[in-house]
Amino acid sequence: MSFTFFTDRLGGLSQGDFSSLNLALHVDDDSSVVIRNREIISNQYGPTMYMNQVHGNAVEVVSALGNATPTCDALITTVPGITLAVLTADCIPLLLSSKNVVAAVHVGRRGLINGVARKTVEKMRELGSGAITGKLGPSICGTCYEVDQKTFDEVISVFPSARSETAQGTRALDLASALVADLNDLSIECEVDSRCTNEDLDLFSYRRTQRTGRQAGLIRL
């Protein structure tokens, strides 16, 4: 049975815009403090592997913890005891679980379009995963994620279930609904944490305040 958990911005040591459990080293926070925040996570949840996320669809299989941080948007492991982390501040932290394979996936608008979740599922099945379930952590909701016409059309043309609108009636995208529909097509049932990063002040949100930290989705066998 796999373990999953979604952090929020509470319980860490960072100050100011990054208060307080910022886990990202790339956001101008004090790196020594971020490392201490990461130690809080590893002390609670075990040795943790992070990734350099680039809104791509590269998938990395982790067989051991090392000093290098892979550049990718999905981590997979079959090794018990290694915790995988995905960092977000509006994008969807997707955790995929099976009996003997788990994955942490970074799914934003570009990740949805480039099929990072599907590619991860394909690799998990190659590794003998069997039945897979998904958990979507907090992300920006369909009424808060306002986009321009070009972006709206690009996503809706492939994922019609992403169609949404703001409270003012302008174009918006519901990425979580689109991702759930995409995973359902792959016979994967999902749980969704409905908290909106833009609305919930206990969560980091890039849309709300561009200078901000990152929370994590965590999973391990």
N, C-alpha and C positions, 0 to 999 in steps of 0.2 A: 504494500500500500504506500503510495507516495504522499509526501507532505507538501502543502502549498500555503503560502502566506503573502499578503500584500501589505507593505509598510505604508505609513503616512508621513507627514512632516514632523511628527512629535517624537520626543525622546532622545534627541541627539545633542550635539555640542556646537553646531554651527550658529552663527550670529546674523542679525540683520535680515537681508533679503533671503538668505539661505537657511534661516531658522526653521527647524533645528537638526533634523535627521537627514541632511542632504548627503546622498551617496555618490554623487557625480564629481569626477575630478576635472571636468572640462568646462565648468561654469564660472570660473573666476573666484570660487570659494578658496579659502586657505587649505591647501592640499594636506597639510599635516592634520588638520581638524577632520577633513573628509576621511582620511585613513583611520582616525580614531572612531569615526562613525561606522566605518566598515568593520572595525574590530568589534563594535557592539553587535553587529549583525552576525559575524562569524562566531562570537561567543554564545549567541542564542541559537543559531541555526546551523552551525557547522561551517567547515571550510567552503568558501564561496567563490565561484568563478563569474567575473563580469566580462563584458565585451565592449569594444569600440563600435558603437552603433552608427550606421551611415545611411539609413533609409534604403538599403539595398535588399537583396534576397539571398545573400550568402548564408549557408548553414554550416556550423562547425560541430563536429562530434568530439566531445571531451572524454578522454580516457584516463586523464590524470591531471591534478592541479599543478600548474607551473607558474613561473614568474611572468610569462608573456600573456598579454591580453589580446585575444583574437579580434580581428576586425570583421564583423559579421552582424547579422540581425536575428540570428537564431542559434541557440546552443542546445545540443542534445547529449544525453549521457545514458549509458547502461550500467554505470558504476554506482552502487549504493554509497551514500555518505558524501557525495559531492553535491553541494547546493548550487544551482544555476540561478543567475539573477538577470532580469531585464529591467532597465531604467526608463522611466517615463515622466512626462509632465503635461500630458494631454493625449498622447498616443495611447494605444491599447497595449497593456501588458498581458500577453496571452500565455497561459500555462497549460501544457498538454500532458496528460497522464495516461500511462498504461501500466500493466503489471511489471514490466521489466525495462521500459524505456520511458524517459521523461524529456520535456523540452520547455525552454523559455524563449518566447518570440516577441519581437518588437514590431507592432503593426500600426503604422500611421497610414495616412492617405496613400503615400507612395508605396508602402509595404503591401497595402491591400491590392493596388494595381499590379505590382510586380510579382504577386503570388507567393510571398514569403511563407505564409501559413501553409498553403498547399504543398510547397516544396518541403517544408519541415515534416508534414504528415507523411509524404512519400518516403522520405528518408527514415522516419521512425518505423514504417512498415517494412522497409528493406532490412531493418535491424531486428525484425521479428516482434513488433510491438503488440500485435493482437488488437483487442478493442481499445479505443482511445476516447477519453473524455476531455473536455476543454473548460477552462475557467478564464473569464475575461475580467481583469481588474478595473479599477476606476479609470475613466477617460472622459474627454470632453463630450458632452451629450449633443444630441441632434438638434436641439434648439439653441445651443450656444456656438456651434461650429459654423459660423457664417462664412461663405466663400463667394468668390466672383463667378460670373457666368461660365467662363472657360473651364475653371476647375470643377464646377458643378456638372457641366455637360460631360467632361472627361470621365468622371467617376460614375455618373448615372448611366452612361452608355454601356458600361460593363456590369455595374452593380445597381440595378434599379431600386433595390430595397434600401439603398442609402439615401433616397430622396427625403428631404426634410425641409423645414422652414423655421425661421426665428419667430419670436413672439411678435415681431413687427411685420412678419410676412415675407421677409427676404429669403434668398436662397441659402440653404444650409445642408450639411451632410451628417447622416447618422452612421458613422463608421462601424459602430458596434453591431447594429442590426445587419449591416452588409456582411460583416465577418461571420456572425452566427449563421446566416443563410448559406454562406460559402462553405462553412464547416459542416452544416447539416447535409449539404450535397455530398460530402465525403463520409456520411454516416457517423458523424461525431456530434454527440449531444453536449450542450454547453450550459454552464451557469454564468450569469452576468452580475457583477457588482455594479449597481445602478448609480453609485455616487458619481457626480460630475466634478471633474477637477477644476473647472472654471467657477463653479458655484460653491464648492465646499472649501472653506478657508483652512481646513486641516490637511489639505492636499496641495502639492505644488502644481502650478499651472502656468505654462509659458504664455498662453493666450491672455491670461489675466494680468500678469506682470512678467515682462520678458526676462528680467534679471531674477532668476529663481533657481531652486535646486531640483533634484530628481528623487522620486520615491522608487521603490522596487517591487517587482513580483518575484517571489522566490519559490523554487521547487526542488525536491530531491527524492530519490528512492530511499 
